[in-house]
Amino acid sequence: MDRFQEAANELQHKLIPYQKNVTLAPFTSFKIGGVNPLFLQPENEEQIHESINILSKFGIDYKILGGGTNLLVSDHPDDFAIIRLSGKFREFQQIGDSSFFVGTAALTTPTFRKISLMGFTGSEFLSTIPGYVGGAVIQNAGCYGGELFNLIDYVEFIRDGGEIRRQRKDISFGYRMTEFLQKKDSIITGIALTLQPGDNLKIQNSLNEKREKRNASQPENKRSAGSVFKNPSLSDHSGHPLKSWKLIEDAGLRGFSKGGAIISPEHCNFIVNFRNATATDVDYLICLIQEKVFHFSGIKLTREVEYFGRIP
């Protein structure tokens, strides 16, 4: 009996939801990813602790999978287990006049659209960001002038067997970066945030405007992981902030393809899986972009998409 089967037996005994030999592609926006041997879905904190203890007992490493919208998953993710939060972590609730607690397995787009339509303003930009709230926290997701950490009061997470609540002022974060992304030693379980009451018509208009802007500028409903690279913290000769998509375009890479992956002709900071692409195909294009952009501009682009497992 292999260690994954032994762990599965104990998970079943503890009534922790799990599956074996799960293809990960359907759980990612790229629709890329191989077969994983053990896929756990704990529904509360106790089950998270039990899951970690069982995996540790059999020497099995694990990774946390959320909405899969900012990930390039390995073609062979077969040497670790996956924990994907479920149950109570999918929920949100109002905890004060203008405050909310949101579980990190809640879907970002519908959750913040619902909160906005309840008459609260400040989080409309989050209604255009796909994936799980947990991923948005880890990346400090943002767009259209907004960032999630501008709204957060505190974050709850599990680290080293303890359940921790940390105020925003005590958390290191910045542009598309947090300490959770850098250290990767925590399981985020929920966030509290405070918004402001707003005018319903203005909120509806804001939601519509941001959705239309996203649809007009990005390859909507195509298999991608959003922006591949962060924008450099540099300006051009006219003082305008440099954009990664423009650097990629200037390097002549718009529409360049490898296998089933293509640098999007619509927005060349996106790579699209247009024909059964592999993680290796996408990795090739990512490395090509970094090489060519550096050759033409001297700028080293920093990847925003996270790698999940061995790639290539």
Helices and strands as residue ranges (DSSP letters): H 3-13, E 18-23, G 25-27, E 35-40, H 45-57, E 62-64, E 71-73, E 81-83, G 87-90, E 92-94, E 99-103, H 108-117, E 120-121, G 124-128, H 133-139, E 142-143, E 146-147, G 148-150, E 152-159, E 162-167, G 168-170, E 173-174, E 177-178, H 179-183, E 187-194, E 196-197, H 200-217, H 244-250, E 257-258, E 261-263, E 271-273, H 279-297, E 306-308
